[in-house]
Structures are given as structure tokens and as C-alpha cells.
Amino acid sequence: MENAGAEAPRGQQPPNGVAGMLLHGEFSDMLDDKVRFSVSLTERALTIRRICASPGAADAAVLFSLTDCVGCRSHRGPDGTDVGAYFTAYFYPFKRRWMSAGVSRQRVEQCFRVALVQDPLRNLQEAEKWARAIRDACARQKPRRDEHQNHARDLVRKTDLSQWDALVIMSGDGLLYEVINGLMEREDWQEAIQIPLGILPGGSGNALAASVHHYSQAPPAWNEELLLSCGFLLCKGLVGPMDLVSIHLPSRQRLFSFLSLAWGFVADVDIESEKYRHVGAIRFLMGTLVRLASLRVYQGRLAYLPVKEALKPLKGRPHLLPSTAQRPSLGSSLPCQNAVTNSSDNMVTGKTPAPRRDSRTCTLVDSLLPELDQPLPESWTVVKEVDFILVLAIYQSHLAEDLWTVPGAMADDGVIHLFYVTAGISRPALLRLFLAMEKGAHLACGCPHLVYQKVKALRLEPISPEGMITVDGEMVEYGPVQAQIHPGLARLIGG
């Protein structure tokens, strides 16, 4: 048995039958039947003490917290003549690595042989009882939950990230938005934003989860199938770069976005459908139908920097220097025990280098953007049309589980995919666009009111006094905004 856990002080172990005790028993070691252990299960921990023949020579108990347990199983032994049965619990406690000052989670297995009687079936039933009790107790441990708005943002901004290999969010897109902005608000943001980010769909808006699934070239999936797919991709642990977009608001606040910037119809549906959140992802369909019934037209100005012009930084402003470090491809996996990777085989070439900080300010430089109150360079394209139904800038393939908005997008393509729909489109035509988007066929509809451009930066200036702007589905300050892509700034766990 591995001796790796938190030691409990001698003489302070709860006796059998005390409050909180679920099970207590004595079992032998899986390899040596002469070595026996006293095992106690409480609501919070599994406590193990070796039983010694010499009085007073008992070893200190080893305590394993159930918050570190990922499962337990019962099984028969490999030898068919063995009347005993076994149960094995799997833990990932924090342990100090050899020759290292830091700690990290490392796998520990605790296996015990049950041979209470000579009946193999009864021994197996006892082993199953322990395995089931350990699993049930693990399920009752409270996970880290988002307690209030911006709780996750505050948490990742202050926490010690060195103890984690990755951050995995089980929620909708809004929680990941908080996590990314919390990471970018840290003093060590350059290192913090490099921690791999994973997503499990657990909200009503699961656009990134749907995109990650799509990038793995798997067939479309929804609901439980999407969760299963994303869980499988997390287990593979392959990490690749992900673009982020910096967004400047009227108050000079800067946000970071991984999914979208929306104004008009899409933003209206996103926010107004919050009242239908209890029905899940179908809330967006309900919100779409309601908003179609009273379609709004917005006035504003839109300008963008096409991809072909994006390699020319603004004159007189600092620009981002090429990085000497290559970004890992999807062939680079998360660090794990007994895993060896050849870094020379896991490099991406020919990609736009990840942006770097300005050495004078220690902040990320938006080299393509002038100040929000300054005129735009002549290289930008200004949209003459001032009446819009919607403006959507998106940088992933999906806007929702069932909205395949950019069929050709990738998480690290270095492009903002800009869509806008001009006034004059009929309600049936707009509905057809969104229905076609379920299969990624909206660009083939030939709708004259739909415009699509690949850009590196954009500026949106609403003229209509009322409206909503959303970033990654979250409502932000209304007014002029501008945005710029930062290729490969973050890292995403995908397939």
C-alpha cells in the first residue's frame, strides 16, 4: 500500500462508532496477506492505519481526503482460486515532487483485500459495499462553485496557480469569460494566461464547448453527447493555442474575449432570453422568436481592418515583436506522470507569433488600435450603411450548441469573423438565416443583407441611444467599442 496522504496524529483517531463514521473494517494488503490495515470511512476522509503485532508500535494513520478521490471500484483477484475480493480507491492528493519545492496532484491507489469468510461471493459483496460507500461519500463533497457574479474572476486573480496543471470550467461561456479576464488582470498575466483552459458544457450557452467538439472533427453533438465528447477530449489532454480579443469600452476599460462581440439582434436575444434560462439551450430559440415579432433597427457606424491590411502596425505606436518561442500544437499534451513528449515534434510553424508585452508598461499592447476618440487610419474600411439589424464579431466556429456560425473557423486562426445584417431584411428571411446557421449554410443563402468579412480589428459606434452590447454573452457598457485580435494568446485543451 502506498503511504502518501496527510498523517493524522497518533492517539487522535476517532474510535469505531463515533459521529461521522460510515464504515470500519480490517483488511490485508493486496500483495502480502500478513500485512493488515485498519480502515475507517467518514463523511470526509478515508483513514488507514497499519496493524502491528507489537503493542505500542502502531504506525501513524494516513488520512486521505475524499475531495481528492476520483473513484473506487470492487473486483475479484487475478487468481481464480483466490476466495478474497478487493476494493481500490483512487486519489490525486497534493504531493511534493522529488527534488522540487512545489507540490502538485499525483495519482495514488489504495487497494485492500477482503477475506472475511471463505465464501468468494460474500467477500465480493463486502468489497462492493465499501466501494459504493466511498463513491457516495465522494459525491457528497462540495466542489468549487461560482457563488456570485465575478466570483471566478476574483478567485483566479488572487489564487496561487502554480499548484494547478490546468483550469477546467464546467459551466456556460459566461464563467470562462470571468476566468480569462481574471487571469489577464494578474500582475503575472503573461504566465497566468498560459495555463491550459478546459471547458465542460454545463450552462445554457455552450458555444466554446460546441466549437471544441467541432475542431476535433467529430460529428455534431448536443446535450449529454456534447458533455461526453468534451470530457473525452479533456482526458486526452491535448493543448493548442487560442486567440483572444481585447475590447475597449467607452470608459477606457479593457476586456478580453474568447468568443464574440455582439450588438443588435444577437445581443438582444442573448440578454432578453435570460428569463427563459431554466429551459436550457432552447432559451435562444424562444428569445429569437420573441425578438423577431418586434424587430428593431439600430443606427451606428462600423469600421474594420481587413486581414490583408493587418500586418501594418500604426505609425508611431509600439508594435508587437515576434516571439522567439513557438506555440505548442495539439500534439503537446498536459504534463502527467509517466508521460514523455518530444518537444521538437510538437511545434507549429508559419503561424502568427503570440503577442508580447510592452517592456515599458508591462501591459499587452493593442498596436492596431488608435485611441477610441481618435480617427481611424486610412487603411481601415468604413461601412457606409448606418442602419443595422445586427453586428456580430465571432472568433470560434459556434455561437451556440446549435449555431454553426463560422464553418471554417479555428481557435487559433488569428481572425475576427465579422458578420453584419443591414436593415431591410424581412422577418422570414432573417429567420431562414438562423435556421440555416444550424447547419452552417447561412452564407450560401445568397441573402443580400448579410455581409461577412475577415478582419483583425474593428470599431463600432452606436448612434441609437438605446441598445445592448454583449461580450461572450455578457452585457457590457453601451457606447463606442473597438477590438483587436491577439493570436494564440491563451491555451485551450481540445482535440
URUR-V901808 format. One record per residue. N is the residue number from 0. SS is DSSP state (H for helix, E for strand, - for the rest). Layout:
n={N | N}
ss={SS | SS}
//
This chain:
n={0 | 1 | 2 | 3 | 4 | 5 | 6 | 7 | 8 | 9 | 10 | 11 | 12 | 13 | 14 | 15 | 16 | 17 | 18 | 19 | 20 | 21 | 22 | 23 | 24 | 25 | 26 | 27 | 28 | 29 | 30 | 31 | 32 | 33 | 34 | 35 | 36 | 37 | 38 | 39 | 40 | 41 | 42 | 43 | 44 | 45 | 46 | 47 | 48 | 49 | 50 | 51 | 52 | 53 | 54 | 55 | 56 | 57 | 58 | 59 | 60 | 61 | 62 | 63 | 64 | 65 | 66 | 67 | 68 | 69 | 70 | 71 | 72 | 73 | 74 | 75 | 76 | 77 | 78 | 79 | 80 | 81 | 82 | 83 | 84 | 85 | 86 | 87 | 88 | 89 | 90 | 91 | 92 | 93 | 94 | 95 | 96 | 97 | 98 | 99 | 100 | 101 | 102 | 103 | 104 | 105 | 106 | 107 | 108 | 109 | 110 | 111 | 112 | 113 | 114 | 115 | 116 | 117 | 118 | 119 | 120 | 121 | 122 | 123 | 124 | 125 | 126 | 127 | 128 | 129 | 130 | 131 | 132 | 133 | 134 | 135 | 136 | 137 | 138 | 139 | 140 | 141 | 142 | 143 | 144 | 145 | 146 | 147 | 148 | 149 | 150 | 151 | 152 | 153 | 154 | 155 | 156 | 157 | 158 | 159 | 160 | 161 | 162 | 163 | 164 | 165 | 166 | 167 | 168 | 169 | 170 | 171 | 172 | 173 | 174 | 175 | 176 | 177 | 178 | 179 | 180 | 181 | 182 | 183 | 184 | 185 | 186 | 187 | 188 | 189 | 190 | 191 | 192 | 193 | 194 | 195 | 196 | 197 | 198 | 199 | 200 | 201 | 202 | 203 | 204 | 205 | 206 | 207 | 208 | 209 | 210 | 211 | 212 | 213 | 214 | 215 | 216 | 217 | 218 | 219 | 220 | 221 | 222 | 223 | 224 | 225 | 226 | 227 | 228 | 229 | 230 | 231 | 232 | 233 | 234 | 235 | 236 | 237 | 238 | 239 | 240 | 241 | 242 | 243 | 244 | 245 | 246 | 247 | 248 | 249 | 250 | 251 | 252 | 253 | 254 | 255 | 256 | 257 | 258 | 259 | 260 | 261 | 262 | 263 | 264 | 265 | 266 | 267 | 268 | 269 | 270 | 271 | 272 | 273 | 274 | 275 | 276 | 277 | 278 | 279 | 280 | 281 | 282 | 283 | 284 | 285 | 286 | 287 | 288 | 289 | 290 | 291 | 292 | 293 | 294 | 295 | 296 | 297 | 298 | 299 | 300 | 301 | 302 | 303 | 304 | 305 | 306 | 307 | 308 | 309 | 310 | 311 | 312 | 313 | 314 | 315 | 316 | 317 | 318 | 319 | 320 | 321 | 322 | 323 | 324 | 325 | 326 | 327 | 328 | 329 | 330 | 331 | 332 | 333 | 334 | 335 | 336 | 337 | 338 | 339 | 340 | 341 | 342 | 343 | 344 | 345 | 346 | 347 | 348 | 349 | 350 | 351 | 352 | 353 | 354 | 355 | 356 | 357 | 358 | 359 | 360 | 361 | 362 | 363 | 364 | 365 | 366 | 367 | 368 | 369 | 370 | 371 | 372 | 373 | 374 | 375 | 376 | 377 | 378 | 379 | 380 | 381 | 382 | 383 | 384 | 385 | 386 | 387 | 388 | 389 | 390 | 391 | 392 | 393 | 394 | 395 | 396 | 397 | 398 | 399 | 400 | 401 | 402 | 403 | 404 | 405 | 406 | 407 | 408 | 409 | 410 | 411 | 412 | 413 | 414 | 415 | 416 | 417 | 418 | 419 | 420 | 421 | 422 | 423 | 424 | 425 | 426 | 427 | 428 | 429 | 430 | 431 | 432 | 433 | 434 | 435 | 436 | 437 | 438 | 439 | 440 | 441 | 442 | 443 | 444 | 445 | 446 | 447 | 448 | 449 | 450 | 451 | 452 | 453 | 454 | 455 | 456 | 457 | 458 | 459 | 460 | 461 | 462 | 463 | 464 | 465 | 466 | 467 | 468 | 469 | 470 | 471 | 472 | 473 | 474 | 475 | 476 | 477 | 478 | 479 | 480 | 481 | 482 | 483 | 484 | 485 | 486 | 487 | 488 | 489 | 490 | 491 | 492 | 493 | 494}
ss={- | - | - | - | - | E | E | E | - | - | - | - | - | - | - | - | - | - | - | - | E | E | E | E | E | E | E | E | E | - | - | - | - | - | - | E | E | E | E | E | E | E | - | - | E | E | E | E | E | E | E | - | - | - | - | - | - | - | - | - | E | E | E | E | E | H | H | H | E | E | E | E | E | E | E | E | - | - | - | - | - | - | - | - | E | E | E | E | E | E | E | E | E | E | E | E | - | - | - | - | - | - | E | E | E | E | E | E | E | E | E | E | E | E | - | - | - | - | - | H | H | H | H | H | H | H | H | H | H | H | H | H | H | H | H | H | H | H | H | - | - | - | - | - | - | - | - | - | - | - | H | H | H | H | H | H | H | H | - | - | H | H | H | - | - | E | E | E | E | E | E | - | H | H | H | H | H | H | H | H | H | H | H | H | - | - | - | - | H | H | H | H | - | - | - | E | E | E | E | E | E | - | - | - | - | - | H | H | H | H | H | H | H | H | H | - | - | - | - | - | - | - | H | H | H | H | H | H | H | H | H | H | H | H | H | H | - | E | E | E | E | E | E | E | E | E | E | E | - | - | - | - | - | E | E | E | E | - | - | E | E | E | E | E | H | H | H | H | H | H | H | H | H | H | H | H | H | H | H | H | H | H | H | H | H | H | H | H | H | H | H | H | H | - | - | - | - | E | E | E | E | E | E | E | E | E | H | H | H | - | - | - | - | - | - | - | - | - | - | - | - | - | - | - | - | - | - | E | - | - | - | E | E | - | - | - | - | - | - | - | - | - | H | H | H | - | E | - | - | - | - | - | - | - | - | - | E | E | - | - | - | - | E | E | - | - | - | - | - | - | - | - | - | - | - | - | - | - | - | - | E | E | E | - | - | - | E | E | E | E | E | E | E | E | - | - | - | E | E | E | - | - | E | E | - | - | - | - | - | - | - | - | - | - | - | E | E | E | E | E | E | E | - | - | - | - | H | H | H | H | H | H | H | H | H | H | H | - | - | - | - | H | H | H | - | - | - | - | - | E | E | E | E | E | E | E | E | E | E | E | E | E | - | - | - | - | - | - | E | E | E | - | - | E | E | E | - | - | - | - | E | E | E | E | E | E | E | E | E | E | E | E | E | E | -}
//
